[in-house]
């Protein structure tokens, strides 16, 4: 889902101010008038496109009369050399907004492209790929958007989206039972509870606590299989998430254990920018 316009406009204006500073000296010196021009965006490598609606916002903020035409659909995989967007408006706006708009779409398309690889790798399984909160501060809502465009499912957007009891919570509370009991007593309103486990003993503790989701963190495949059996036998409705050191090489093996979700930061943290250029 694209962020609402108020949030998006605020973010984009901040990014434009960062880049423009006291003024685009080059563009303002050459194009002091309101001369109209047209620009085309072309991708220089094959990938999944994400962020075109956001790029349009950049140009519309600089020139409310600018007209953008998307030549491809958001989330479609496109081949190298494909023209993906045309923008018509004040040349000064096109050139001043070029870098901010391109940077955003290149970054988001890179994430979507990488996410699609992981999703395609497990398409033969009912397992869903979910992302994490390992995002760049200030960019989370857009990076999560790109992840979803690539086919992943968004995990928590923020800490207020659900309860996830991780290893440090467990250590500080004195155990899984203690942590879960305190959450149930003190959480402000009903939320699903997820507990991170790293071995079968912790899995049994999580099962006994009756939580809705159990995460299997950094477990060997054979241990993961045993954990899934234990959880399914106890309560088939409990959701199971696998996490930790997920790669394109091992994700199918993880999905084959029968987990419901595989969470990984890889599409966001390990993706490369998709190369895109603008030509007048």
Buried (B, 14 or more C-beta within 10 A) or exposed (E): EBBEEEEBBEBBEEBBEEEBEEEBEEBEEEBEEEEBBBBBBBBEBEBBBBBBBBBBBBBBBBBEEBBBEBBBEBBEBBEEEBEBBBBBBBBBBBBBBBBBBBBBBBBBBBBBBBBBBBBEBBEEBEBBBBBBBEBEEEBBBBBBBBBBBBBBEBBBBEEEEBBBBEEEBBEEBEEBBBBBEBBBEEEEEEBEBBBBBBBBEBBBBBBEBEBBBBBBBBBEEEBBBBBBEBBEEBEEEBBBBBBBEBEEEEBBEBBBBBBBBBBBBBBBBEBEBBBBEBEE
